[in-house]
Amino acid sequence: MEIMGLSDLTWISTIAFIACLAFGLYMITTKKPGIVRGIKDTANYRNKEKYSVEGGKLLLFLAGGCLVMTAVSFVNVVVSNILGLLALCVFGYFWKKMSDEYGPV
């Protein structure tokens, strides 16, 4: 097994990890969807707190996927891309499901 050096993919997935981690923690701690939906969001939510907490958890899941993607990119870039796309698809599916249940009316 040959360990590859830093690539553009490593930096992109690292930045995505930091952004997802920060936004997810913000949503969970403040219980506000403001960062994701826009600062001046005035939409009526079915359950704003649940939307924020569940959305924050999903962003933390995506952050974990980005972290795994970063680690795997040192070994195999193709597998890293596949894992990143898989994590993004799973995230998108559950975000849609969560938004339909708790999101804006």
Helices and strands as residue ranges (DSSP letters): H 8-30, H 34-37, H 48-73, H 77-102
